[in-house]
Amino acid sequence: MDPQNKEIESELDSFRAQWRAEVSARTRQPASTASRTQPPQSAHAGPTAAPPAAHAPSLHRPHAPSHRKTPSRTLGHLEDEDEYVQSLSFDEPAQAQKAPDEDAGAAGKGKEPETALEYYEKAVDKETSGKLGDSLHLYRKAFRLDSHVDHAYKQKHFAAAWKMKPQAPPASAATSSKPAAPTAIPMTGTSTTSDPRQPQEDPNPSNAAATVPNTAHHSLDGPALSLSELIASFANVRLEPAPPEIEGVAPPPCPIADLPGEILVHILRDVAVADVGDFVRLSQVCKRFAYLVATEDQIWRRVCVGSEFGFGGMHYHWQQDHLWQPLPLPVLASQGAESSETSSSVDDSEDTVWTAEELAQRRAASSYATTMALVHSVYGASWQRMFRRRPRVRFNGCYISTVNYIRAGQASGHHITWNSPVHIVTYYRYLRLFRDGTAISLLTTDEPGAVVHHLTKENLHQHRDKSHAHLPSASMSHALKGRWRLSSALDNVSDNHPEDAAAAATAGEGDLFVETEGVGKKYMYRMELSVKGAGKKAIGNNKLQWKGYWSYNTLTDDWAQFGLKNDKAFFFSRVKSYGVGI
């Protein structure tokens, strides 16, 4: 053998002998220490329990020299497995160094937890004592064993608290000779007398932390307030200015916080008249504005009675013909059973002739009287409820109906195909209503973004001559003139009950009639729609449901009904360029 190799071999033998001696010394030292400090193994520990000395070499193995190839991730891998494998943990201090009550919450007898519930109980004790890291480790072990262990914990420790319901003492309790047992847990600062012979319920038998779900914690807040109660709680709230941006600097001025209540209500009323949507959005600013928007009934009365958004701008009679031409006065006076209106006037003469202005004033007065009667009899004297629920049309946008259907395509006669082609057809119906009783109807395949801003009377007149096909508003060449009106009690005279004025007034409301031009001059289209609300609460008057669609031949006096197989309801869309819809 080469002398150099002999020298290397002797060095290796001496290193091996030195390493064995060091390992044996380290192994005997923990074993002797554990034998002096470790208590006897419990009989309930299970067959898998082993003394810590058996695992000491694997946890405290000395590092090998640099030339010895030892896996560098062995210790880290063992620690990661300890997070997921449910086994005994040996990285905790010896039992002699622990506090006597440290493991009392797990089983109360000094044994390690075995079930998910025991791990959860021990985690609660750790959290109560402030050892959040240990409690988190135990919570993880408990939920790995049972994902619903928290329900089992509540069922074990708080089932009695769920069954306990506070009950009022009987009327005879004051005269009874025996003192009544307490029916609720006394709060701090109060004193109650109870019978010592009666067993007392412990609301928290395991001394659980406050973070553990418990019905007693929720009883301190009381029941949740309803919307009306929540709004009423804002009654005495004042407008508070913004706090200073920097400490020690004067806060920014807030003039509106110093205004008297009457002036503030007047300002809010002007906002509601300009745009009722902006008025409602003021409730998101602060609690004071939310209270005024919800309860200031005089503002809602102005909105309902006015012609900007309310029922003062509704038409219950035709104002023009479907070509936007004024109606003759005899036709105005005769439509809608006008004779029944004039019979109760001061002048009972049947030969009375009314001018157009006088007739408009009479109808406005009749509409106002109907509104005043309905708000008290139908809507509970709430102008806000009336504005939201009574049928009306909206002028600051248009109604759009989107129709989609599938049509079979033409199959090829030269090729054999397994499936025939189909066409997905999409078209739109647009309906815009104006304050003067006129309307525009349009049927096109153009999307709303390219149509709604051009849906005006000026563009309709401009495209009548068919010479502006190159303009962006070319789709208006197919628009139709029309008129609209809402239904009233006069449309269902036979169904009215004179003894019930409220039922008679509301029986005929809720329908919208629209008459437009037809294909030729001799035709006229008539749409009958029902004014409804879309959404969960079905309020808002933002939906027009189809009831019928007809074509009328003015020469032959014939009616033909269109099928509504594919047609969908109209939904309102606000268009900012319309303003308030003048």
C-alpha positions in Angstrom: 0.0 0.0 0.0 1.2 3.5 -0.8 2.5 5.3 2.3 0.4 8.3 1.5 -2.8 6.1 1.4 -1.8 4.5 4.7 -1.5 7.9 6.3 -5.0 8.9 5.1 -6.5 5.6 6.3 -5.0 6.1 9.7 -6.4 9.6 10.0 -9.9 8.3 9.0 -9.7 5.6 11.6 -8.8 8.0 14.3 -11.6 10.4 13.2 -14.2 7.5 13.3 -13.1 6.5 16.8 -13.3 10.1 18.0 -16.8 10.6 16.4 -18.2 7.4 18.0 -17.0 8.4 21.4 -18.6 11.8 21.1 -21.9 10.4 19.9 -22.0 7.8 22.7 -21.3 10.6 25.3 -24.0 12.8 23.9 -26.5 9.9 23.9 -25.8 8.9 27.5 -26.1 12.5 28.8 -29.8 13.2 27.7 -30.8 9.7 28.7 -29.6 10.2 32.3 -31.1 13.7 32.5 -34.5 12.4 31.2 -34.5 9.6 33.7 -34.1 12.1 36.6 -36.7 14.7 35.3 -39.2 12.7 33.2 -42.2 11.4 35.3 -43.5 7.9 34.8 -45.2 7.3 31.4 -49.0 7.5 31.7 -50.9 4.4 30.9 -53.2 6.3 28.6 -50.3 7.5 26.4 -50.8 4.7 23.9 -48.5 2.2 22.3 -46.8 4.8 20.0 -45.4 6.8 22.9 -41.6 6.7 23.2 -39.1 8.3 25.6 -37.5 11.5 24.3 -34.1 9.8 24.6 -35.0 7.5 21.7 -35.2 10.4 19.4 -32.5 12.5 20.8 -29.8 11.5 18.4 -31.9 12.4 15.4 -32.7 15.9 16.8 -29.3 16.7 18.3 -27.0 15.0 15.8 -23.7 16.8 15.5 -22.6 18.4 12.3 -20.2 16.4 10.3 -16.9 17.9 9.0 -16.9 19.7 5.7 -15.6 16.7 3.8 -18.4 14.4 5.0 -21.5 14.4 2.7 -24.5 14.8 5.0 -28.0 15.9 3.8 -28.4 19.6 4.7 -32.2 19.5 4.7 -32.8 16.6 7.1 -33.6 18.7 10.1 -35.8 21.1 8.2 -37.7 18.2 6.7 -38.4 16.7 10.1 -39.7 20.0 11.4 -42.1 20.4 8.4 -43.4 16.9 8.9 -44.2 17.8 12.5 -46.6 20.4 11.3 -48.7 17.9 9.4 -48.2 14.5 11.1 -50.2 14.1 14.2 -47.6 12.7 16.6 -46.0 13.6 19.9 -44.0 16.8 20.0 -40.5 16.7 21.5 -39.5 20.3 21.0 -41.3 21.5 24.2 -39.5 21.9 27.5 -39.3 19.1 30.0 -42.4 18.4 32.2 -40.6 19.5 35.3 -40.1 23.0 33.9 -43.8 23.5 33.1 -46.3 25.3 35.2 -48.6 22.9 37.1 -51.7 24.4 35.4 -50.4 24.7 31.9 -52.0 21.6 30.6 -55.1 21.5 32.8 -57.4 22.7 30.0 -56.6 19.8 27.7 -57.6 16.9 29.8 -57.1 18.0 33.4 -55.0 14.9 34.2 -51.6 15.9 32.7 -52.0 13.8 29.5 -51.4 14.9 26.0 -54.5 15.7 23.9 -55.6 12.9 21.5 -58.8 14.0 19.9 -59.6 17.2 18.0 -61.8 18.5 20.8 -59.0 18.1 23.3 -56.6 20.0 21.0 -59.2 22.7 20.6 -59.7 23.0 24.4 -56.0 23.2 25.0 -55.7 25.9 22.3 -58.4 27.9 24.1 -56.5 27.7 27.3 -53.3 28.7 25.6 -55.0 31.7 24.0 -56.5 32.7 27.4 -53.1 32.7 29.0 -51.6 34.8 26.2 -49.6 32.2 24.4 -50.9 32.9 20.9 -48.2 31.0 19.1 -48.9 27.8 20.9 -52.6 28.2 20.6 -52.3 28.7 16.8 -50.3 25.5 16.5 -52.9 23.6 18.5 -55.8 25.2 16.5 -54.2 23.9 13.3 -53.9 20.4 14.7 -57.5 20.4 15.9 -58.9 21.5 12.6 -56.8 19.0 10.6 -58.4 16.3 12.7 -61.9 17.7 12.4 -62.9 20.7 10.3 -66.1 21.2 12.5 -64.4 20.9 15.9 -65.5 24.5 16.7 -69.2 23.4 16.5 -68.4 20.4 18.8 -66.8 22.8 21.3 -69.8 25.1 21.4 -72.1 22.2 21.7 -70.2 20.9 24.7 -69.6 24.1 26.6 -72.3 26.5 25.5 -75.3 24.2 24.8 -76.9 25.2 28.2 -76.4 28.9 27.4 -78.3 28.5 24.1 -81.2 26.8 25.9 -81.4 29.5 28.6 -83.8 32.2 27.5 -84.6 35.2 29.8 -88.2 35.1 30.9 -90.2 37.6 32.8 -91.1 36.6 36.3 -94.7 35.6 36.9 -97.1 38.1 38.4 -97.4 36.1 41.5 -93.6 36.1 42.2 -93.8 39.2 44.3 -96.3 37.5 46.7 -94.7 34.1 46.7 -93.0 32.9 49.9 -90.1 31.4 48.0 -87.6 33.7 46.3 -87.5 33.3 42.6 -84.5 31.9 40.9 -82.6 34.3 38.6 -83.5 33.8 34.9 -80.6 35.8 33.5 -76.9 36.2 34.2 -76.4 39.3 36.3 -74.4 42.1 34.8 -71.5 43.9 36.5 -72.6 46.5 39.0 -76.0 44.8 39.8 -77.0 42.6 42.7 -79.6 39.8 42.7 -80.8 37.3 45.2 -80.9 33.7 44.3 -81.7 30.5 46.0 -78.5 28.7 47.1 -80.3 25.4 46.8 -80.8 25.9 43.0 -77.9 24.9 40.8 -76.3 27.8 39.0 -75.5 27.6 35.3 -72.0 28.6 34.4 -72.0 30.6 31.2 -68.4 29.9 30.5 -67.4 26.6 32.2 -64.0 26.2 30.5 -62.9 29.8 31.0 -62.8 30.3 27.2 -61.4 33.4 25.6 -63.6 36.2 24.5 -62.8 35.3 20.9 -64.7 32.0 21.1 -68.2 32.4 19.7 -70.7 32.8 22.5 -74.3 34.1 22.4 -73.8 36.1 25.6 -71.4 38.5 23.7 -74.1 39.4 21.2 -76.7 40.2 23.7 -74.8 43.2 24.9 -75.5 45.0 21.5 -79.2 44.4 21.5 -81.3 43.4 18.5 -80.6 45.0 15.1 -82.4 48.2 14.3 -84.9 48.3 11.4 -84.5 50.9 8.7 -87.1 53.2 10.1 -85.6 53.0 13.6 -82.1 53.6 12.2 -83.3 56.7 10.3 -85.1 57.9 13.5 -81.9 57.7 15.4 -80.4 60.3 13.1 -83.0 62.9 14.1 -80.7 64.9 16.5 -77.5 64.5 14.5 -76.0 67.8 13.4 -73.8 68.7 10.4 -70.2 68.4 11.6 -67.5 70.3 9.7 -64.5 68.4 8.4 -61.7 67.9 11.0 -58.4 69.9 10.6 -56.0 68.5 8.1 -53.1 69.0 10.5 -53.2 69.0 14.2 -53.1 72.5 15.7 -54.4 74.1 12.5 -57.9 75.6 12.2 -60.4 73.3 10.5 -61.6 74.3 7.1 -64.8 76.4 6.9 -68.2 74.7 6.5 -70.8 77.3 6.0 -73.6 74.8 5.4 -73.2 73.5 9.0 -74.2 76.9 10.4 -77.3 77.3 8.2 -80.8 77.2 9.9 -82.8 74.2 9.3 -85.4 76.0 7.2 -82.9 77.4 4.8 -81.2 74.0 4.5 -84.6 72.4 3.6 -85.2 75.1 1.0 -81.8 74.3 -0.6 -82.5 70.6 -0.7 -85.9 71.3 -2.2 -84.2 73.2 -5.1 -81.9 70.3 -5.6 -84.8 67.9 -5.8 -86.6 70.1 -8.3 -83.5 70.3 -10.5 -82.7 66.6 -10.3 -84.4 64.2 -7.9 -81.6 61.7 -8.4 -79.0 64.1 -7.1 -81.3 64.8 -4.1 -81.5 61.1 -3.2 -77.8 60.7 -3.5 -77.3 63.4 -0.9 -78.3 60.8 1.7 -74.9 59.2 1.2 -73.1 62.3 2.4 -73.8 62.2 6.1 -76.5 61.1 8.6 -78.1 64.5 8.7 -78.8 64.5 5.0 -79.9 60.9 5.1 -82.5 61.9 7.8 -83.7 64.9 5.7 -84.0 62.9 2.5 -85.9 60.1 4.2 -88.3 62.2 6.3 -88.7 65.7 4.9 -92.2 65.1 3.3 -92.6 68.6 2.0 -89.8 68.1 -0.4 -91.3 64.9 -1.7 -94.7 66.6 -2.0 -93.1 69.3 -4.2 -91.5 66.6 -6.3 -94.8 64.7 -6.7 -97.0 67.7 -7.5 -94.5 69.4 -9.8 -94.2 68.8 -13.5 -90.5 68.2 -13.5 -90.5 64.6 -12.4 -93.9 64.2 -10.7 -97.5 63.7 -11.7 -98.0 67.3 -12.8 -96.3 66.4 -16.0 -98.3 63.2 -16.8 -100.9 63.2 -19.5 -104.1 61.1 -19.1 -105.6 62.4 -22.4 -104.3 62.8 -25.9 -102.7 66.1 -26.5 -101.9 65.8 -30.2 -102.4 63.3 -33.0 -99.8 60.7 -33.9 -98.3 63.0 -36.6 -97.7 65.8 -34.0 -100.6 67.9 -35.3 -102.8 69.7 -32.8 -106.2 68.2 -32.1 -109.4 70.1 -32.8 -111.1 71.5 -29.8 -114.2 69.3 -30.1 -112.0 66.2 -30.1 -110.1 67.5 -27.1 -113.4 68.1 -25.2 -114.9 64.8 -26.2 -112.1 62.4 -25.5 -112.0 60.5 -22.2 -115.7 61.1 -21.4 -115.2 64.8 -20.9 -118.9 65.4 -20.4 -118.7 63.5 -17.1 -116.1 66.0 -16.0 -118.0 69.1 -16.9 -121.3 67.9 -15.4 -120.1 68.7 -11.9 -118.8 72.2 -12.8 -120.2 75.4 -11.6 -121.8 76.1 -15.0 -124.0 73.0 -15.7 -125.1 74.2 -19.1 -124.4 71.6 -21.8 -123.8 74.3 -24.3 -120.7 75.6 -22.5 -117.8 76.0 -24.9 -114.3 75.7 -23.4 -111.1 77.1 -24.8 -107.9 75.0 -25.0 -106.4 76.9 -22.2 -109.4 76.5 -19.9 -109.6 72.9 -20.8 -106.0 72.4 -19.8 -106.5 74.2 -16.5 -109.5 72.0 -15.7 -107.6 68.8 -16.4 -104.6 70.0 -14.3 -107.0 70.8 -11.4 -108.6 67.3 -11.8 -105.2 65.6 -11.8 -104.1 67.5 -8.7 -107.3 66.6 -6.9 -106.8 62.9 -7.8 -103.2 63.1 -6.5 -104.2 64.6 -3.2 -106.9 61.9 -2.8 -104.6 59.0 -3.6 -101.8 60.0 -1.3 -104.0 59.7 1.8 -106.2 56.8 0.8 -103.7 54.5 -1.1 -100.1 55.5 -0.1 -100.5 56.1 3.6 -100.0 59.9 3.5 -96.4 59.3 2.3 -95.4 61.4 -0.6 -92.1 59.5 -1.0 -94.0 56.2 -1.2 -96.3 57.7 -3.8 -93.5 58.9 -5.9 -91.9 55.5 -5.9 -95.0 53.3 -6.5 -97.6 55.3 -8.4 -97.3 54.6 -12.2 -95.6 57.4 -14.1 -93.3 57.8 -17.1 -89.8 59.3 -17.1 -88.4 62.0 -19.5 -84.7 62.1 -18.7 -83.9 59.0 -20.7 -85.4 56.5 -23.1 -86.9 53.0 -22.9 -85.0 50.2 -24.7 -86.1 46.7 -25.6 -83.4 44.3 -26.6 -84.6 41.3 -28.7 -82.5 38.2 -29.4 -83.7 35.1 -31.2 -82.2 32.3 -33.3 -83.3 31.7 -36.9 -82.4 28.6 -38.9 -80.0 29.2 -41.8 -80.0 27.8 -45.3 -78.4 24.3 -45.5 -76.0 23.6 -48.3 -77.4 21.4 -51.1 -74.1 20.1 -52.3 -72.6 19.0 -49.0 -73.8 16.6 -46.4 -73.6 18.3 -43.0 -74.4 17.0 -39.5 -75.7 20.2 -38.2 -77.4 23.1 -40.0 -76.3 26.7 -39.7 -78.3 29.2 -37.6 -78.4 33.0 -37.3 -78.5 34.8 -34.0 -80.6 37.9 -34.7 -80.4 41.0 -32.4 -82.4 44.1 -32.8 -83.5 47.0 -30.5 -86.7 48.9 -30.0 -86.3 52.5 -28.7 -89.1 54.6 -27.3 -88.6 58.1 -26.1 -91.5 60.1 -24.5 -91.6 63.9 -24.4 -93.3 66.2 -21.9 -95.8 67.6 -24.5 -97.3 64.2 -25.1 -95.3 63.3 -28.2 -93.1 60.3 -28.7 -90.5 58.8 -31.0 -90.3 55.1 -31.8 -87.4 53.4 -33.6 -86.7 49.8 -34.6 -83.1 49.2 -35.6 -80.1 46.8 -35.3 -77.8 49.7 -34.1 -76.7 49.4 -30.5 -77.8 51.9 -27.9 -74.5 53.7 -27.7 -74.9 54.8 -31.4 -78.6 55.7 -31.2 -79.7 57.3 -27.9 -77.9 60.6 -28.3 -79.5 61.1 -31.7 -83.0 60.3 -30.6 -84.3 63.8 -30.9 -87.0 65.7 -32.8 -84.5 67.7 -34.7 -82.7 64.7 -36.1 -86.1 63.1 -37.0 -87.1 66.1 -39.1 -83.6 66.3 -40.6 -83.7 62.7 -41.9 -87.2 62.7 -43.3 -85.9 63.5 -46.8 -83.5 60.5 -46.8 -80.6 62.6 -47.9 -78.5 62.4 -44.8 -77.5 58.7 -44.9 -73.9 59.5 -44.3 -74.4 61.2 -40.9 -73.8 59.4 -37.6 -77.5 59.7 -36.9 -78.5 57.9 -40.1 -80.6 55.4 -38.2 -83.1 58.2 -37.4 -84.3 57.9 -41.0 -86.4 55.0 -39.8 -87.8 56.7 -36.7 -91.6 57.1 -36.4 -93.6 60.0 -34.9 -96.0 59.2 -32.1 -98.0 60.2 -29.1 -98.5 58.8 -25.6 -100.8 59.0 -22.6 -101.4 57.1 -19.4 -104.5 55.3 -18.5 -106.9 56.7 -15.9 -110.2 55.7 -14.2 -112.1 57.1 -17.2 -110.7 54.2 -19.3 -112.6 51.7 -17.2 -115.8 53.5 -16.4 -117.8 50.3 -16.2 -115.5 48.7 -13.6 -115.6 51.7 -11.3 -117.4 51.7 -8.0 -118.8 55.1 -7.1 -118.8 54.3 -3.4 -115.0 53.7 -3.4 -113.3 56.7 -4.9 -109.8 55.4 -4.2 -110.5 52.0 -5.9 -112.1 53.8 -8.8 -109.0 56.1 -9.2 -106.4 53.3 -9.0 -108.3 50.7 -11.0 -107.4 52.2 -14.4 -103.9 53.4 -13.6 -100.8 51.6 -14.7 -101.1 51.3 -18.5 -99.3 53.3 -21.2 -100.8 53.8 -24.6 -98.5 54.8 -27.5 -99.7 55.4 -31.1 -97.2 55.9 -33.9 -97.0 56.1 -37.7 -97.2 53.0 -39.7 -95.6 51.7 -42.9 -97.7 54.0 -45.1 -99.9 57.0 -44.5 -103.0 54.8 -44.1 -101.6 52.7 -41.3 -101.1 53.5 -37.6 -99.5 51.4 -34.9 -100.8 51.1 -31.4 -98.8 49.8 -28.4 -100.3 49.0 -25.1 -97.8 48.7 -22.2 -98.0 48.2 -18.5 -95.8 50.5 -16.3 -94.0 48.4 -13.7 -90.8 48.3 -11.7 -87.8 46.1 -12.3 -85.6 44.7 -9.5 -86.1 42.9 -6.2 -88.7 45.3 -4.8 -90.3 46.0 -8.3 -90.5 49.8 -7.7 -89.1 52.7 -9.7 -91.3 52.7 -12.9 -88.4 51.7 -15.0 -90.0 48.8 -17.0 -92.7 48.7 -19.7 -94.3 45.3 -20.1 -96.0 44.4 -23.4 -99.8 44.0 -23.3 -100.6 44.2 -27.0 -99.4 45.6 -30.3 -101.8 46.4 -33.2 -101.8 47.9 -36.7 -104.8 50.0 -37.6 -105.9 50.7 -41.2 -107.5 54.1 -41.3 -109.2 53.6 -44.6 -110.9 50.3 -43.9 -111.1 50.7 -40.1 -109.5 47.3 -39.5 -107.3 46.2 -36.6 -104.6 43.6 -37.0 -102.6 42.3 -34.0 -98.9 41.6 -34.1 -97.4 38.6 -32.4 -95.1 39.2 -29.5 -93.3 35.9 -29.5 -89.8 37.3 -29.5 -90.4 40.8 -28.2 -89.1 41.7 -24.7 -90.0 44.3 -22.2 -88.7 47.9 -22.4 -86.3 49.0 -19.7 -85.5 52.6 -18.9 -82.0 54.0 -19.4 -81.0 57.5 -18.3 -79.3 59.7 -20.9 -77.5 62.7 -19.5 -77.6 64.6 -22.7 -81.4 64.8 -22.5 -81.2 66.8 -19.3 -84.7 66.8 -17.6 -86.3 65.8 -20.9 -87.7 69.1 -22.1 
